Amino acid sequence: MPEPEIDAIVFDVLGTLVDEPAGIRAGIRAQYPSLGDPGVEQLLALWQQHIAREQRRVLDGDRPYLASGALDLEAARLVAEAAEAAGTGDPADVAALALSGRRLPPWPDTVAGLARLAERFPLIGLSNASRTALLGLNAHAGLRWHQALSAEDARTYKPDPAVYRLAVTVSGRPPERLLMVAAHAWDLRGAQGLGLRTAYVSRPVGDPPTPSDEFDLLADGLADLAEQLGCP
């Protein structure tokens, strides 16, 4: 497929540039050191299921918008309740656990890959994380942007078109001149709905494309993406 003609790159953050499960898993381990691996994985799944379910409820209009930090706090409370046998209940401990969502490690190729791509293109981060959470995770993972946008500004979550429209508005460019990069096929489908070009980047925790998906680029990582986009 020929190289798409683009003016800026829009990046998903959670899962695409940072290992979200690893950061939350580390927070659970730190809070409940007596838990074995199966217990930690059960609590991680509980956290992830809550976030996915509640974001879906916001999208469906079943609950008012709530920023990601508040959803993380809800998830941390559920984890604390489920881990009761391990010793928990202190609100300060729950609040500390909720901050795990802002301490997410970057994938090994993230920092260098962003730097390489930034030599040719403006880079825009577009995340479901709140403005405050995005600031924290950008700093923790060492992510560098020309602009970082939060779905909080649209008071909804991806894949609502209003979130992708934030990037179109800020860039001042037509949607077809923007390339949305994500490790989640559902995210790229949402961007396609608004007319953005799309690039799927493979990650261990991503949502891979189905046979019916047609994205502009498929990349093994950020180095591969940079090569395909002709970056030096």
Secondary structure, DSSP 8 states (H G I E B T S, - for coil): ------SEEEE--BTTTB-HHHHHHHHHHHH-TT--HHHHHHHHHHHHHHHHHHHHHHHTTSS----HHHHHHHHHHHHHHHTGGG----HHHHHHHHGGGG---B-TTHHHHHHHHHTTS-EEEEESS-HHHHHHHHHHHT---SEEEEGGGGTS-TTSHHHHHHHHHHHTS-GGGEEEEESBHHHHHHHHHTT-EEEEE--TTSB---TT---SEEESSHHHHHHHTT--
